[in-house]
Amino acid sequence: MQPLLKLSGLIDAVNERLGKATTWLVLIVVLISAGNAVMRYAINWSSNAFLEIQWYLFSAIFLLCAGYTLLHNEHVRIDIITGHLTAKTRAWIDIFGILLFLFPMAYLFVTLGWPFFMVSFNEGELSSNAGGLLRWPVKLLLPVGFFFLLLQGVSELIKRIAFIKGLIPDPTERGGKTAEEELADEISRTAQGVEDNG
């Protein structure tokens, strides 16, 4: 099991780095969107390329961060039901979900997405919009994003099995606060600061 846990750690490290690097695209999307809006209203000029690059980058954020999101256990769950179960029962549910849903779905997207990309790449497919961009880069995101999600699924499966065998602590236990809890605390501190200064 130790070699598998090392593989899991390697996959986790790859998706951690990819996810953190990809989050910078949010800033780029905001800057492009703001720049496009300013140009449209200030000098009455716009470009389909700017509009398309925004949804290309949004697709990159969504697809390339899917594995990162799974790594941090932030995908949507039905916690109202599973929250009352034991950690081992939740691990068995995760194993079932990974094997019966995640793996087949991700495998289909990778295997069907690759020819979809290749046709676009080989034909040099362009957007049908005037001034639009090449389409193959955004189509490449589909198999690549699901490949990294599939890899993270392998890592999560290894961790759940290791947890059930008692080799590691519960991998779904969160260390510290969730992003939502941190945001709520920040809002509370800001509101308190305004009241103290007001």
C-alpha positions, 0 to 999 in steps of 0.5 A, spaced: 500 500 500 505 504 501 507 505 493 500 506 492 500 512 497 506 515 494 503 515 487 497 518 491 501 523 494 504 525 487 498 526 484 495 530 489 502 534 488 500 535 481 493 537 482 495 542 487 500 545 483 495 545 477 489 548 481 493 554 484 496 556 477 490 555 474 486 560 479 491 566 476 486 565 470 481 568 474 484 575 474 486 575 467 479 573 465 477 579 470 482 584 466 480 582 459 472 583 461 473 589 464 478 592 459 473 589 453 467 593 457 471 599 458 473 599 450 466 598 448 463 604 452 469 609 452 471 608 444 465 604 442 470 598 440 469 591 441 472 584 439 469 577 438 476 575 440 476 578 447 469 575 448 471 568 446 478 568 450 473 570 456 469 563 455 476 559 453 479 561 460 473 560 464 473 553 461 480 552 463 478 554 470 472 550 470 476 544 467 483 544 470 481 545 477 476 539 477 481 535 480 484 540 485 477 541 487 476 533 488 483 533 492 480 539 497 473 535 497 469 541 495 465 538 490 458 538 491 455 533 496 449 531 500 452 532 507 445 532 510 445 525 509 452 523 509 454 527 515 450 522 520 454 516 517 461 514 520 467 516 517 468 509 514 461 508 511 462 515 508 469 512 505 465 506 502 460 511 499 466 515 496 469 508 493 462 506 490 461 513 487 469 513 484 468 506 481 461 507 478 460 514 477 467 518 476 471 513 473 466 511 467 464 518 466 471 521 466 474 515 462 468 517 457 470 524 456 477 523 455 476 518 450 471 521 446 474 528 447 481 527 444 478 525 437 473 531 438 480 535 439 484 532 434 479 533 428 479 541 430 486 541 430 487 537 424 482 542 420 485 548 423 478 550 426 476 557 427 470 560 430 464 562 426 464 569 429 468 574 425 475 575 428 474 569 433 479 565 435 482 558 433 477 552 437 482 547 438 485 550 444 479 550 448 477 543 445 483 540 448 481 542 455 476 537 455 480 531 455 486 534 459 481 537 464 478 530 465 484 526 465 487 530 471 480 529 474 481 521 473 488 521 476 485 525 482 480 520 482 485 514 483 488 518 488 482 519 492 480 511 491 487 509 494 486 514 500 479 511 501 482 504 501 488 506 506 483 509 511 479 503 511 485 499 512 487 504 518 493 506 514 492 513 514 487 518 518 480 520 514 482 524 508 476 528 508 477 531 515 478 538 513 484 541 517 482 548 519 476 552 516 472 552 509 473 557 504 466 559 506 467 560 513 474 564 512 469 569 508 464 569 513 469 571 518 472 576 514 466 579 513 464 579 520 471 582 522 470 588 516 463 589 519 466 590 526 471 594 524 466 599 520 462 599 527 468 601 531 470 606 526 463 609 525 
